[in-house]
Amino acid sequence: MEPVGALRQGHRLVAMPELIVIAYTDQTAAAQAAAELDRCAAEISLDPDAVGVIVGERDGKLQLLTSRHPGATAAWSRFWGVLFGVLMNEAEPSELDRSFRQRVKGLLGPGSSVLLVAVDRVRPETVLATVSQYGGNTLTCPLGDDTAAGLWPQ
């Protein structure tokens, strides 16, 4: 049996990129978890540009926060912009499952926040363990080849 989130290419298994979403009922928790991932990025082999935060402002507006580290490619900026549009149902079609998108959007209310982490070579369990002290409601979804194109070196 093959692990979830893996594709078979010839005789070897290749991990599929995955999006981890952790929702918090607090407006600042996702940013705190993102800062922890940034601090531990080298230790857990996580690209620090693979982390984003959506904050549900008290007035109902949503704000996407990302950080750009030295050496970051334009692909990350494009990825986060497109992903935000897809999650807010402003961009169609999408490789992301429709019910997943609806669930994420439903978790974003005034005063809430969501941590977004795109992983390729890092196991999702490693990311979740790193931010476990912040709690939250976790969702995951595979990222298709088109969505993840250019984000990680091959």
C-alpha positions in Angstrom: 0.0 0.0 0.0 1.3 3.5 -0.9 1.4 6.4 1.5 -1.3 9.0 1.1 0.0 12.0 -0.8 2.5 9.9 -2.9 2.6 9.3 -6.6 4.4 6.4 -8.3 6.9 7.4 -11.0 8.3 4.3 -12.5 9.6 2.1 -9.6 9.9 4.9 -7.0 7.4 6.8 -4.9 7.5 10.6 -5.1 5.9 12.7 -2.4 3.1 15.0 -3.7 3.2 18.6 -2.6 0.6 19.3 0.0 -1.1 22.3 1.5 -1.6 22.3 5.3 -4.2 24.7 6.7 -4.4 25.3 10.5 -7.3 27.5 11.6 -7.4 29.4 14.8 -10.2 31.3 16.5 -7.7 33.9 17.6 -6.5 36.7 15.2 -2.8 36.4 16.2 -2.3 32.6 16.7 -1.5 31.9 13.0 1.2 34.6 12.9 2.7 33.2 16.1 2.8 29.7 14.6 4.3 31.1 11.4 7.0 32.8 13.4 7.8 29.5 15.1 8.1 27.8 11.6 10.3 30.6 10.4 12.5 30.1 13.5 12.7 26.3 12.9 12.7 26.3 9.1 16.4 25.2 8.6 16.1 22.6 11.3 13.0 20.9 9.8 14.0 21.6 6.1 11.1 23.9 5.4 11.3 26.6 2.8 10.5 29.7 4.9 8.6 31.2 1.9 6.3 28.2 2.0 4.4 29.8 4.9 1.5 32.2 4.7 -1.2 33.6 7.1 -4.7 34.8 6.4 -6.1 37.1 9.1 -9.8 37.7 9.5 -10.0 41.3 10.5 -12.6 42.4 13.0 -14.4 44.3 10.2 -14.7 41.1 8.2 -12.0 41.9 5.7 -9.3 39.2 5.0 -5.6 40.0 4.8 -2.9 37.6 3.4 0.5 37.9 5.0 3.6 36.3 3.7 7.3 36.9 4.1 9.9 37.1 1.5 13.3 35.8 2.5 16.6 36.4 0.6 16.8 34.2 -2.4 13.0 33.7 -2.7 11.6 33.3 -6.2 8.8 35.1 -7.8 7.0 31.7 -7.9 6.1 32.0 -4.2 4.5 35.4 -4.7 2.5 34.1 -7.6 1.5 31.0 -5.6 0.2 32.9 -2.6 -1.7 35.4 -4.7 -3.4 32.6 -6.7 -4.0 30.5 -3.7 -5.7 33.4 -1.8 -7.9 34.0 -4.9 -8.8 30.3 -5.1 -9.6 30.0 -1.4 -11.9 33.0 -1.6 -13.6 31.7 -4.7 -12.3 34.6 -6.8 -10.4 32.3 -9.2 -11.7 29.3 -11.1 -11.0 26.6 -12.1 -8.7 25.2 -9.4 -7.0 21.9 -8.8 -7.9 22.3 -5.1 -11.0 20.3 -4.1 -14.1 22.5 -4.0 -15.2 21.2 -0.6 -11.7 21.9 0.8 -11.9 25.5 -0.4 -15.3 25.9 1.1 -14.2 24.5 4.5 -11.2 26.8 4.6 -13.3 29.8 3.7 -15.8 28.8 6.4 -13.1 28.8 9.0 -12.2 32.5 8.3 -14.4 34.8 10.3 -13.8 38.1 12.0 -11.1 37.8 14.6 -9.8 34.4 13.3 -6.6 33.5 11.5 -5.3 30.6 9.3 -1.8 29.3 8.9 -1.0 28.0 5.4 2.0 25.8 4.8 3.0 24.3 1.4 5.1 21.2 1.9 7.0 19.1 -0.6 10.0 17.3 1.1 8.9 18.0 4.7 6.4 15.6 6.2 3.2 17.3 7.3 3.6 15.6 10.7 6.9 17.5 11.2 5.2 20.8 10.5 2.2 19.9 12.8 4.5 18.9 15.6 6.5 22.1 15.3 3.3 24.2 15.8 1.3 21.9 18.1 1.5 24.2 21.1 -0.8 26.6 19.2 -3.6 24.1 18.8 -6.0 24.8 15.9 -8.2 22.9 13.5 -6.1 21.2 10.8 -7.0 20.5 7.1 -4.8 19.2 4.4 -5.1 18.9 0.6 -2.7 17.7 -2.1 -1.4 20.4 -4.4 -1.5 19.6 -8.1 1.5 19.9 -10.4 0.2 23.1 -12.0 -0.4 24.8 -8.7 3.0 23.9 -7.3 5.0 24.4 -10.5 8.3 26.2 -9.9 8.1 26.3 -6.1 10.7 23.7 -5.3 13.8 22.8 -7.2 13.4 19.4 -9.0 
